Amino acid sequence: QPVDDALLLDTANRIAEIRASMEGREGVASFLEKRKPTWLN
């Protein structure tokens, strides 16, 4: 699939939604704190 502005925008929105979720925040926090994540599900 060719990469166009609509695809880039959709991808950015999906990543933002995932990162804002509880598991997304735990993943980012565990990475920054250099520890294993404590997954909720």
mmCIF entry with sequence, helices, sheets and N, C-alpha, C, O atoms, coordinates in Angstrom:
data_MODEL
# 
_entry.id   MODEL 
# 
_entity.id                         1 
_entity.type                       polymer 
_entity.pdbx_number_of_molecules   1 
# 
_entity_poly.entity_id                      1 
_entity_poly.type                           'polypeptide(L)' 
_entity_poly.nstd_linkage                   no 
_entity_poly.nstd_monomer                   no 
_entity_poly.pdbx_seq_one_letter_code       QPVDDALLLDTANRIAEIRASMEGREGVASFLEKRKPTWLN 
_entity_poly.pdbx_seq_one_letter_code_can   QPVDDALLLDTANRIAEIRASMEGREGVASFLEKRKPTWLN 
_entity_poly.pdbx_strand_id                 A 
# 
loop_
_entity_poly_seq.entity_id 
_entity_poly_seq.num 
_entity_poly_seq.mon_id 
_entity_poly_seq.hetero 
1 1  GLN n 
1 2  PRO n 
1 3  VAL n 
1 4  ASP n 
1 5  ASP n 
1 6  ALA n 
1 7  LEU n 
1 8  LEU n 
1 9  LEU n 
1 10 ASP n 
1 11 THR n 
1 12 ALA n 
1 13 ASN n 
1 14 ARG n 
1 15 ILE n 
1 16 ALA n 
1 17 GLU n 
1 18 ILE n 
1 19 ARG n 
1 20 ALA n 
1 21 SER n 
1 22 MET n 
1 23 GLU n 
1 24 GLY n 
1 25 ARG n 
1 26 GLU n 
1 27 GLY n 
1 28 VAL n 
1 29 ALA n 
1 30 SER n 
1 31 PHE n 
1 32 LEU n 
1 33 GLU n 
1 34 LYS n 
1 35 ARG n 
1 36 LYS n 
1 37 PRO n 
1 38 THR n 
1 39 TRP n 
1 40 LEU n 
1 41 ASN n 
# 
_struct_asym.id          A 
_struct_asym.entity_id   1 
# 
loop_
_struct_conf.conf_type_id 
_struct_conf.id 
_struct_conf.pdbx_PDB_helix_id 
_struct_conf.beg_label_comp_id 
_struct_conf.beg_label_asym_id 
_struct_conf.beg_label_seq_id 
_struct_conf.pdbx_beg_PDB_ins_code 
_struct_conf.end_label_comp_id 
_struct_conf.end_label_asym_id 
_struct_conf.end_label_seq_id 
_struct_conf.pdbx_end_PDB_ins_code 
_struct_conf.beg_auth_comp_id 
_struct_conf.beg_auth_asym_id 
_struct_conf.beg_auth_seq_id 
_struct_conf.end_auth_comp_id 
_struct_conf.end_auth_asym_id 
_struct_conf.end_auth_seq_id 
_struct_conf.pdbx_PDB_helix_class 
_struct_conf.details 
_struct_conf.pdbx_PDB_helix_length 
HELX_P HELX_P1 AA1 ASP A 5  ? ALA A 20 ? ASP A 5  ALA A 20 1 ? 16 
HELX_P HELX_P2 AA2 MET A 22 ? LEU A 32 ? MET A 22 LEU A 32 1 ? 11 
# 
_struct_conf_type.id          HELX_P 
_struct_conf_type.criteria    ? 
_struct_conf_type.reference   ? 
# 
loop_
_atom_site.group_PDB 
_atom_site.id 
_atom_site.type_symbol 
_atom_site.label_atom_id 
_atom_site.label_alt_id 
_atom_site.label_comp_id 
_atom_site.label_asym_id 
_atom_site.label_entity_id 
_atom_site.label_seq_id 
_atom_site.pdbx_PDB_ins_code 
_atom_site.Cartn_x 
_atom_site.Cartn_y 
_atom_site.Cartn_z 
_atom_site.occupancy 
_atom_site.B_iso_or_equiv 
_atom_site.pdbx_formal_charge 
_atom_site.auth_seq_id 
_atom_site.auth_comp_id 
_atom_site.auth_asym_id 
_atom_site.auth_atom_id 
_atom_site.pdbx_PDB_model_num 
ATOM 1   N N  . GLN A 1 1  ? 0.861  -1.186  0.000  1.00 0.00 ? 1  GLN A N  1 
ATOM 2   C CA . GLN A 1 1  ? 0.000  0.000   0.000  1.00 0.00 ? 1  GLN A CA 1 
ATOM 3   C C  . GLN A 1 1  ? 0.897  1.236   0.000  1.00 0.00 ? 1  GLN A C  1 
ATOM 4   O O  . GLN A 1 1  ? 1.805  1.335   0.824  1.00 0.00 ? 1  GLN A O  1 
ATOM 5   N N  . PRO A 1 2  ? 0.657  2.171   -0.906 1.00 0.00 ? 2  PRO A N  1 
ATOM 6   C CA . PRO A 1 2  ? 1.472  3.385   -0.945 1.00 0.00 ? 2  PRO A CA 1 
ATOM 7   C C  . PRO A 1 2  ? 1.274  4.216   0.325  1.00 0.00 ? 2  PRO A C  1 
ATOM 8   O O  . PRO A 1 2  ? 0.193  4.241   0.913  1.00 0.00 ? 2  PRO A O  1 
ATOM 9   N N  . VAL A 1 3  ? 2.332  4.884   0.722  1.00 0.00 ? 3  VAL A N  1 
ATOM 10  C CA . VAL A 1 3  ? 2.266  5.751   1.899  1.00 0.00 ? 3  VAL A CA 1 
ATOM 11  C C  . VAL A 1 3  ? 1.838  7.142   1.447  1.00 0.00 ? 3  VAL A C  1 
ATOM 12  O O  . VAL A 1 3  ? 2.505  7.777   0.630  1.00 0.00 ? 3  VAL A O  1 
ATOM 13  N N  . ASP A 1 4  ? 0.720  7.601   1.987  1.00 0.00 ? 4  ASP A N  1 
ATOM 14  C CA . ASP A 1 4  ? 0.270  8.952   1.684  1.00 0.00 ? 4  ASP A CA 1 
ATOM 15  C C  . ASP A 1 4  ? -0.074 9.647   3.000  1.00 0.00 ? 4  ASP A C  1 
ATOM 16  O O  . ASP A 1 4  ? 0.026  9.046   4.070  1.00 0.00 ? 4  ASP A O  1 
ATOM 17  N N  . ASP A 1 5  ? -0.474 10.896  2.919  1.00 0.00 ? 5  ASP A N  1 
ATOM 18  C CA . ASP A 1 5  ? -0.752 11.677  4.127  1.00 0.00 ? 5  ASP A CA 1 
ATOM 19  C C  . ASP A 1 5  ? -1.863 11.068  4.974  1.00 0.00 ? 5  ASP A C  1 
ATOM 20  O O  . ASP A 1 5  ? -1.792 11.111  6.202  1.00 0.00 ? 5  ASP A O  1 
ATOM 21  N N  . ALA A 1 6  ? -2.877 10.508  4.345  1.00 0.00 ? 6  ALA A N  1 
ATOM 22  C CA . ALA A 1 6  ? -3.989 9.907   5.092  1.00 0.00 ? 6  ALA A CA 1 
ATOM 23  C C  . ALA A 1 6  ? -3.509 8.696   5.886  1.00 0.00 ? 6  ALA A C  1 
ATOM 24  O O  . ALA A 1 6  ? -3.913 8.506   7.034  1.00 0.00 ? 6  ALA A O  1 
ATOM 25  N N  . LEU A 1 7  ? -2.655 7.882   5.285  1.00 0.00 ? 7  LEU A N  1 
ATOM 26  C CA . LEU A 1 7  ? -2.116 6.712   5.978  1.00 0.00 ? 7  LEU A CA 1 
ATOM 27  C C  . LEU A 1 7  ? -1.228 7.139   7.142  1.00 0.00 ? 7  LEU A C  1 
ATOM 28  O O  . LEU A 1 7  ? -1.305 6.563   8.227  1.00 0.00 ? 7  LEU A O  1 
ATOM 29  N N  . LEU A 1 8  ? -0.395 8.134   6.923  1.00 0.00 ? 8  LEU A N  1 
ATOM 30  C CA . LEU A 1 8  ? 0.466  8.635   7.997  1.00 0.00 ? 8  LEU A CA 1 
ATOM 31  C C  . LEU A 1 8  ? -0.357 9.183   9.156  1.00 0.00 ? 8  LEU A C  1 
ATOM 32  O O  . LEU A 1 8  ? -0.032 8.930   10.316 1.00 0.00 ? 8  LEU A O  1 
ATOM 33  N N  . LEU A 1 9  ? -1.403 9.918   8.864  1.00 0.00 ? 9  LEU A N  1 
ATOM 34  C CA . LEU A 1 9  ? -2.263 10.476  9.902  1.00 0.00 ? 9  LEU A CA 1 
ATOM 35  C C  . LEU A 1 9  ? -2.980 9.367   10.666 1.00 0.00 ? 9  LEU A C  1 
ATOM 36  O O  . LEU A 1 9  ? -3.058 9.410   11.894 1.00 0.00 ? 9  LEU A O  1 
ATOM 37  N N  . ASP A 1 10 ? -3.499 8.382   9.953  1.00 0.00 ? 10 ASP A N  1 
ATOM 38  C CA . ASP A 1 10 ? -4.181 7.261   10.600 1.00 0.00 ? 10 ASP A CA 1 
ATOM 39  C C  . ASP A 1 10 ? -3.222 6.505   11.512 1.00 0.00 ? 10 ASP A C  1 
ATOM 40  O O  . ASP A 1 10 ? -3.580 6.161   12.639 1.00 0.00 ? 10 ASP A O  1 
ATOM 41  N N  . THR A 1 11 ? -2.018 6.246   11.040 1.00 0.00 ? 11 THR A N  1 
ATOM 42  C CA . THR A 1 11 ? -1.018 5.540   11.841 1.00 0.00 ? 11 THR A CA 1 
ATOM 43  C C  . THR A 1 11 ? -0.661 6.333   13.085 1.00 0.00 ? 11 THR A C  1 
ATOM 44  O O  . THR A 1 11 ? -0.587 5.764   14.175 1.00 0.00 ? 11 THR A O  1 
ATOM 45  N N  . ALA A 1 12 ? -0.438 7.624   12.950 1.00 0.00 ? 12 ALA A N  1 
ATOM 46  C CA . ALA A 1 12 ? -0.107 8.469   14.098 1.00 0.00 ? 12 ALA A CA 1 
ATOM 47  C C  . ALA A 1 12 ? -1.236 8.477   15.121 1.00 0.00 ? 12 ALA A C  1 
ATOM 48  O O  . ALA A 1 12 ? -0.981 8.430   16.325 1.00 0.00 ? 12 ALA A O  1 
ATOM 49  N N  . ASN A 1 13 ? -2.473 8.536   14.657 1.00 0.00 ? 13 ASN A N  1 
ATOM 50  C CA . ASN A 1 13 ? -3.619 8.518   15.573 1.00 0.00 ? 13 ASN A CA 1 
ATOM 51  C C  . ASN A 1 13 ? -3.722 7.197   16.316 1.00 0.00 ? 13 ASN A C  1 
ATOM 52  O O  . ASN A 1 13 ? -4.005 7.180   17.514 1.00 0.00 ? 13 ASN A O  1 
ATOM 53  N N  . ARG A 1 14 ? -3.498 6.099   15.624 1.00 0.00 ? 14 ARG A N  1 
ATOM 54  C CA . ARG A 1 14 ? -3.570 4.782   16.269 1.00 0.00 ? 14 ARG A CA 1 
ATOM 55  C C  . ARG A 1 14 ? -2.469 4.625   17.313 1.00 0.00 ? 14 ARG A C  1 
ATOM 56  O O  . ARG A 1 14 ? -2.719 4.110   18.403 1.00 0.00 ? 14 ARG A O  1 
ATOM 57  N N  . ILE A 1 15 ? -1.265 5.059   16.990 1.00 0.00 ? 15 ILE A N  1 
ATOM 58  C CA . ILE A 1 15 ? -0.155 4.973   17.945 1.00 0.00 ? 15 ILE A CA 1 
ATOM 59  C C  . ILE A 1 15 ? -0.445 5.830   19.166 1.00 0.00 ? 15 ILE A C  1 
ATOM 60  O O  . ILE A 1 15 ? -0.180 5.407   20.291 1.00 0.00 ? 15 ILE A O  1 
ATOM 61  N N  . ALA A 1 16 ? -0.983 7.023   18.965 1.00 0.00 ? 16 ALA A N  1 
ATOM 62  C CA . ALA A 1 16 ? -1.315 7.910   20.088 1.00 0.00 ? 16 ALA A CA 1 
ATOM 63  C C  . ALA A 1 16 ? -2.363 7.277   20.995 1.00 0.00 ? 16 ALA A C  1 
ATOM 64  O O  . ALA A 1 16 ? -2.258 7.367   22.218 1.00 0.00 ? 16 ALA A O  1 
ATOM 65  N N  . GLU A 1 17 ? -3.370 6.638   20.410 1.00 0.00 ? 17 GLU A N  1 
ATOM 66  C CA . GLU A 1 17 ? -4.404 5.974   21.214 1.00 0.00 ? 17 GLU A CA 1 
ATOM 67  C C  . GLU A 1 17 ? -3.820 4.832   22.033 1.00 0.00 ? 17 GLU A C  1 
ATOM 68  O O  . GLU A 1 17 ? -4.151 4.675   23.208 1.00 0.00 ? 17 GLU A O  1 
ATOM 69  N N  . ILE A 1 18 ? -2.962 4.043   21.423 1.00 0.00 ? 18 ILE A N  1 
ATOM 70  C CA . ILE A 1 18 ? -2.355 2.912   22.128 1.00 0.00 ? 18 ILE A CA 1 
ATOM 71  C C  . ILE A 1 18 ? -1.457 3.412   23.253 1.00 0.00 ? 18 ILE A C  1 
ATOM 72  O O  . ILE A 1 18 ? -1.495 2.880   24.362 1.00 0.00 ? 18 ILE A O  1 
ATOM 73  N N  . ARG A 1 19 ? -0.655 4.426   22.973 1.00 0.00 ? 19 ARG A N  1 
ATOM 74  C CA . ARG A 1 19 ? 0.267  4.947   23.980 1.00 0.00 ? 19 ARG A CA 1 
ATOM 75  C C  . ARG A 1 19 ? -0.466 5.580   25.147 1.00 0.00 ? 19 ARG A C  1 
ATOM 76  O O  . ARG A 1 19 ? 0.047  5.578   26.266 1.00 0.00 ? 19 ARG A O  1 
ATOM 77  N N  . ALA A 1 20 ? -1.650 6.119   24.915 1.00 0.00 ? 20 ALA A N  1 
ATOM 78  C CA . ALA A 1 20 ? -2.424 6.761   25.973 1.00 0.00 ? 20 ALA A CA 1 
ATOM 79  C C  . ALA A 1 20 ? -3.173 5.746   26.831 1.00 0.00 ? 20 ALA A C  1 
ATOM 80  O O  . ALA A 1 20 ? -3.657 6.093   27.908 1.00 0.00 ? 20 ALA A O  1 
ATOM 81  N N  . SER A 1 21 ? -3.277 4.496   26.372 1.00 0.00 ? 21 SER A N  1 
ATOM 82  C CA . SER A 1 21 ? -3.982 3.478   27.155 1.00 0.00 ? 21 SER A CA 1 
ATOM 83  C C  . SER A 1 21 ? -3.153 3.112   28.389 1.00 0.00 ? 21 SER A C  1 
ATOM 84  O O  . SER A 1 21 ? -1.968 3.432   28.467 1.00 0.00 ? 21 SER A O  1 
ATOM 85  N N  . MET A 1 22 ? -3.787 2.440   29.346 1.00 0.00 ? 22 MET A N  1 
ATOM 86  C CA . MET A 1 22 ? -3.071 2.053   30.569 1.00 0.00 ? 22 MET A CA 1 
ATOM 87  C C  . MET A 1 22 ? -1.886 1.141   30.245 1.00 0.00 ? 22 MET A C  1 
ATOM 88  O O  . MET A 1 22 ? -0.800 1.313   30.798 1.00 0.00 ? 22 MET A O  1 
ATOM 89  N N  . GLU A 1 23 ? -2.093 0.178   29.353 1.00 0.00 ? 23 GLU A N  1 
ATOM 90  C CA . GLU A 1 23 ? -0.994 -0.718  29.003 1.00 0.00 ? 23 GLU A CA 1 
ATOM 91  C C  . GLU A 1 23 ? 0.081  0.012   28.205 1.00 0.00 ? 23 GLU A C  1 
ATOM 92  O O  . GLU A 1 23 ? 1.268  -0.287  28.340 1.00 0.00 ? 23 GLU A O  1 
ATOM 93  N N  . GLY A 1 24 ? -0.325 0.952   27.387 1.00 0.00 ? 24 GLY A N  1 
ATOM 94  C CA . GLY A 1 24 ? 0.647  1.741   26.645 1.00 0.00 ? 24 GLY A CA 1 
ATOM 95  C C  . GLY A 1 24 ? 1.523  2.565   27.570 1.00 0.00 ? 24 GLY A C  1 
ATOM 96  O O  . GLY A 1 24 ? 2.738  2.640   27.389 1.00 0.00 ? 24 GLY A O  1 
ATOM 97  N N  . ARG A 1 25 ? 0.896  3.184   28.566 1.00 0.00 ? 25 ARG A N  1 
ATOM 98  C CA . ARG A 1 25 ? 1.665  3.974   29.543 1.00 0.00 ? 25 ARG A CA 1 
ATOM 99  C C  . ARG A 1 25 ? 2.600  3.077   30.348 1.00 0.00 ? 25 ARG A C  1 
ATOM 100 O O  . ARG A 1 25 ? 3.734  3.463   30.633 1.00 0.00 ? 25 ARG A O  1 
ATOM 101 N N  . GLU A 1 26 ? 2.132  1.879   30.718 1.00 0.00 ? 26 GLU A N  1 
ATOM 102 C CA . GLU A 1 26 ? 2.985  0.941   31.451 1.00 0.00 ? 26 GLU A CA 1 
ATOM 103 C C  . GLU A 1 26 ? 4.164  0.517   30.592 1.00 0.00 ? 26 GLU A C  1 
ATOM 104 O O  . GLU A 1 26 ? 5.284  0.409   31.090 1.00 0.00 ? 26 GLU A O  1 
ATOM 105 N N  . GLY A 1 27 ? 3.929  0.279   29.324 1.00 0.00 ? 27 GLY A N  1 
ATOM 106 C CA . GLY A 1 27 ? 5.014  -0.104  28.428 1.00 0.00 ? 27 GLY A CA 1 
ATOM 107 C C  . GLY A 1 27 ? 6.074  0.973   28.301 1.00 0.00 ? 27 GLY A C  1 
ATOM 108 O O  . GLY A 1 27 ? 7.269  0.684   28.364 1.00 0.00 ? 27 GLY A O  1 
ATOM 109 N N  . VAL A 1 28 ? 5.646  2.206   28.125 1.00 0.00 ? 28 VAL A N  1 
ATOM 110 C CA . VAL A 1 28 ? 6.591  3.322   28.015 1.00 0.00 ? 28 VAL A CA 1 
ATOM 111 C C  . VAL A 1 28 ? 7.328  3.521   29.337 1.00 0.00 ? 28 VAL A C  1 
ATOM 112 O O  . VAL A 1 28 ? 8.546  3.702   29.347 1.00 0.00 ? 28 VAL A O  1 
ATOM 113 N N  . ALA A 1 29 ? 6.591  3.489   30.457 1.00 0.00 ? 29 ALA A N  1 
ATOM 114 C CA . ALA A 1 29 ? 7.213  3.690   31.772 1.00 0.00 ? 29 ALA A CA 1 
ATOM 115 C C  . ALA A 1 29 ? 8.238  2.598   32.058 1.00 0.00 ? 29 ALA A C  1 
ATOM 116 O O  . ALA A 1 29 ? 9.342  2.890   32.519 1.00 0.00 ? 29 ALA A O  1 
ATOM 117 N N  . SER A 1 30 ? 7.885  1.348   31.790 1.00 0.00 ? 30 SER A N  1 
ATOM 118 C CA . SER A 1 30 ? 8.824  0.257   32.070 1.00 0.00 ? 30 SER A CA 1 
ATOM 119 C C  . SER A 1 30 ? 10.068 0.366   31.189 1.00 0.00 ? 30 SER A C  1 
ATOM 120 O O  . SER A 1 30 ? 11.174 0.061   31.636 1.00 0.00 ? 30 SER A O  1 
ATOM 121 N N  . PHE A 1 31 ? 9.894  0.791   29.964 1.00 0.00 ? 31 PHE A N  1 
ATOM 122 C CA . PHE A 1 31 ? 11.047 0.978   29.083 1.00 0.00 ? 31 PHE A CA 1 
ATOM 123 C C  . PHE A 1 31 ? 11.965 2.064   29.630 1.00 0.00 ? 31 PHE A C  1 
ATOM 124 O O  . PHE A 1 31 ? 13.179 1.875   29.714 1.00 0.00 ? 31 PHE A O  1 
ATOM 125 N N  . LEU A 1 32 ? 11.383 3.197   29.998 1.00 0.00 ? 32 LEU A N  1 
ATOM 126 C CA . LEU A 1 32 ? 12.190 4.312   30.498 1.00 0.00 ? 32 LEU A CA 1 
ATOM 127 C C  . LEU A 1 32 ? 12.851 3.987   31.834 1.00 0.00 ? 32 LEU A C  1 
ATOM 128 O O  . LEU A 1 32 ? 13.945 4.472   32.125 1.00 0.00 ? 32 LEU A O  1 
ATOM 129 N N  . GLU A 1 33 ? 12.184 3.164   32.646 1.00 0.00 ? 33 GLU A N  1 
ATOM 130 C CA . GLU A 1 33 ? 12.726 2.776   33.952 1.00 0.00 ? 33 GLU A CA 1 
ATOM 131 C C  . GLU A 1 33 ? 13.586 1.518   33.870 1.00 0.00 ? 33 GLU A C  1 
ATOM 132 O O  . GLU A 1 33 ? 14.066 1.019   34.888 1.00 0.00 ? 33 GLU A O  1 
ATOM 133 N N  . LYS A 1 34 ? 13.778 1.010   32.653 1.00 0.00 ? 34 LYS A N  1 
ATOM 134 C CA . LYS A 1 34 ? 14.607 -0.170  32.403 1.00 0.00 ? 34 LYS A CA 1 
ATOM 135 C C  . LYS A 1 34 ? 14.191 -1.351  33.280 1.00 0.00 ? 34 LYS A C  1 
ATOM 136 O O  . LYS A 1 34 ? 15.015 -1.962  33.960 1.00 0.00 ? 34 LYS A O  1 
ATOM 137 N N  . ARG A 1 35 ? 12.892 -1.657  33.245 1.00 0.00 ? 35 ARG A N  1 
ATOM 138 C CA . ARG A 1 35 ? 12.357 -2.790  34.003 1.00 0.00 ? 35 ARG A CA 1 
ATOM 139 C C  . ARG A 1 35 ? 11.366 -3.539  33.132 1.00 0.00 ? 35 ARG A C  1 
ATOM 140 O O  . ARG A 1 35 ? 10.916 -3.044  32.098 1.00 0.00 ? 35 ARG A O  1 
ATOM 141 N N  . LYS A 1 36 ? 11.035 -4.747  33.574 1.00 0.00 ? 36 LYS A N  1 
ATOM 142 C CA . LYS A 1 36 ? 10.033 -5.517  32.844 1.00 0.00 ? 36 LYS A CA 1 
ATOM 143 C C  . LYS A 1 36 ? 8.664  -4.909  33.108 1.00 0.00 ? 36 LYS A C  1 
ATOM 144 O O  . LYS A 1 36 ? 8.387  -4.487  34.231 1.00 0.00 ? 36 LYS A O  1 
ATOM 145 N N  . PRO A 1 37 ? 7.808  -4.855  32.104 1.00 0.00 ? 37 PRO A N  1 
ATOM 146 C CA . PRO A 1 37 ? 6.473  -4.290  32.308 1.00 0.00 ? 37 PRO A CA 1 
ATOM 147 C C  . PRO A 1 37 ? 5.593  -5.208  33.143 1.00 0.00 ? 37 PRO A C  1 
ATOM 148 O O  . PRO A 1 37 ? 5.736  -6.430  33.112 1.00 0.00 ? 37 PRO A O  1 
ATOM 149 N N  . THR A 1 38 ? 4.693  -4.602  33.878 1.00 0.00 ? 38 THR A N  1 
ATOM 150 C CA . THR A 1 38 ? 3.667  -5.335  34.604 1.00 0.00 ? 38 THR A CA 1 
ATOM 151 C C  . THR A 1 38 ? 2.387  -5.164  33.808 1.00 0.00 ? 38 THR A C  1 
ATOM 152 O O  . THR A 1 38 ? 1.654  -4.191  33.988 1.00 0.00 ? 38 THR A O  1 
ATOM 153 N N  . TRP A 1 39 ? 2.125  -6.116  32.926 1.00 0.00 ? 39 TRP A N  1 
ATOM 154 C CA . TRP A 1 39 ? 0.967  -6.016  32.056 1.00 0.00 ? 39 TRP A CA 1 
ATOM 155 C C  . TRP A 1 39 ? -0.307 -6.241  32.839 1.00 0.00 ? 39 TRP A C  1 
ATOM 156 O O  . TRP A 1 39 ? -0.351 -7.070  33.748 1.00 0.00 ? 39 TRP A O  1 
ATOM 157 N N  . LEU A 1 40 ? -1.327 -5.511  32.491 1.00 0.00 ? 40 LEU A N  1 
ATOM 158 C CA . LEU A 1 40 ? -2.599 -5.567  33.196 1.00 0.00 ? 40 LEU A CA 1 
ATOM 159 C C  . LEU A 1 40 ? -3.466 -6.716  32.710 1.00 0.00 ? 40 LEU A C  1 
ATOM 160 O O  . LEU A 1 40 ? -4.240 -7.270  33.490 1.00 0.00 ? 40 LEU A O  1 
ATOM 161 N N  . ASN A 1 41 ? -3.357 -7.082  31.455 1.00 0.00 ? 41 ASN A N  1 
ATOM 162 C CA . ASN A 1 41 ? -4.176 -8.166  30.889 1.00 0.00 ? 41 ASN A CA 1 
ATOM 163 C C  . ASN A 1 41 ? -3.335 -9.384  30.626 1.00 0.00 ? 41 ASN A C  1 
ATOM 164 O O  . ASN A 1 41 ? -3.848 -10.397 30.151 1.00 0.00 ? 41 ASN A O  1 
# 
